[in-house]
């Protein structure tokens, strides 16, 4: 366990859940910050400690003016295994795509519980489906069909592929046709 500047931490999440933050604010006491469990971090090869969990706690601490926070290296299998490494590196890439470099950058990405489920949890599930698929030909086809957008996921049987444009608008490719996701 060691202390780092909260603004030096890398992120692996592009949205925060407003309900979750409200819950944290109910018990969070800035004067007792050193008594809370350290936030888990990992270096995914970019020479930066990245939060693997605790983004909401970090953001609440930041809003209370906390400058330094205790962290610990996250050695959980979900983080250190090959699949976990791949998923977190994609999460980090998403943060870069949306210009999210530190906890302060999440201030405009706080969403309702329903939006969080749709925008973040579903996104992660779709990404997982895509990176665990062995059907490279179908994935290549989807990328070629929609070359001007970023492929971020699929459903579990690869019958639907999910894309986003440079503005973050979500689309899906179904049966060779692209449509805006509502």
N, C-alpha and C positions, 0 to 999 in steps of 0.2 A: 504494500500500500504506500502510495506517495502522492504528493500534491502537485497539481499542474494548473496553469492558467486555463480557465474555462473556455476562453476564446481561441486557445491553441488546439483544442480537441477537434478532430475530424468527425464527420457525421456519416451515418449510414441509413438515414431516413429523410424523406422529403416532405412529410406532413406531420403535424401534431394533432392530437385529439383533445378538443376543448374540454370535454367532460372529464377526461383523465387529469388534465391540468387543474381543473377546479377541485377535484378530489385531493390532489397533492397539496393544494393551497390550504386545505382544511387542517392539515397536520404539520405543514412545513414551518419551521421556526429558524429564520436566518442566523440567529445567535447560537444555534445548536448544530450548525452545519458540520462541524467536526465529529459529531456523534452519529451521523447517518452512515449507512453502509456506503463504501466507495463504489463509484460507477465503474462498470466493466469496460475495458478498452483492449484494443489489439492493434498491432502494426501489420497491415496487410501488404507490406512490401514497398510502401511509399514513404517510409521514414516519418510517419505521422501516427500518433495514437488516435485511433478512431473509436468512438462510442459504439459498442455492440448492443447496448440496451441503455435505458435511463435517459433518453432524449428529453422526455417530459420533465423529469426531475432536474436535469441540467438547465432546461429553459426556465423553469420556475426559479431556480437558484439565481440565474442570470438576471431575471427581472427584479429580484430583490437586491441586486447590486453585488452579489458574490463574485469575486474576481478569481479566486483559486478554489479548487475542489479536489477532494481525495478520489483517486482512481486505483484500480487494481487490474492486473493483466488477466484477461478472460481466456482461460484454457479449457473451456467447455468443448466437448466433442463437436457440437453443432457449429462452433466457430472455427475450430482447427482442422476439421475433416476436409477432404478435397471439395465436396459439394458445398459445404459452408463457406469455404474460402471463395469459391466461384460466385456464390450468391452475394456475399458481402462486397466483393469487388464490383459487381454490377450495381449494387446499391450506392457505392461510392461514386461510380460513373454517373448514375442518375443525379446525385447531388451536384456534380460538376456541370452536367447539362443544364441544370436549373440555377446555376450560380449560387449554390448553397455551400459556403465554405466554413462557416462556424455557426454556433448556436444562435447568434443574433439574426442570422439570415432566415431563420424559421418564423420570424415575427409575422410575416404575411402569409404563412402557410398553416395557420391554425384553423381547423375545420370541425364541423359537428361530428358526432359519433357516427351517424349514417354516412356522411361524406368520407370519413376516415375509413370505414369499412370498404366503401366503393373505390376510393382513390388510392388507398395504401394497401390494405389487406388483400383485396382482389388483385391488385397489381403484383404483389409479391407471389401470390398463388399462380398467376399467369406466367410470371418469370420462371418459377419453379417447374411448371409444366414444360416450358420451352427448353430449358437447359437439361432436363432429365430425359428428353425425347431422343430416340436413336434414329429417327427418320430425317436424316440430313437432307434428302432430296426434297421433301415437302417444305422444310424450312428454307432451303435455297430458292425454291419456287416463290414462296411468299415474299422473300427479300427482293427478288427480281421483279415481281409484279408491282410492288410498291417501293420503288427505289428512292423516292424523295422524302420518305418518312423513316422514323426510327422504330424498328421492330422491338417490342419490349416483352411480349408474351404470347401465350396461346391457351386454348382450352386443353383439357387432358387428352383428347384424341386428335388434336391438330386439325380439326375441321374449321376452327376459327382462329385467326391470328390477330393480335392487337398491336396497333401502331400509334405513334403520336407525331404530330408535325412540330416544326420549330417553335410554335407558340404553346405547346403542351396540350393542344386539342387532340382528343382521343378518337381513333377510328378502328374499325374492324374489317377484316377481309374474310368474306364468307362466299364460298363457291365462286371464287374469282372476281367478286365484286366488292369494292370498298365502300363503306358507309360510315357516316359520322356516328359515334356512340353517344347516346343521350344520357 
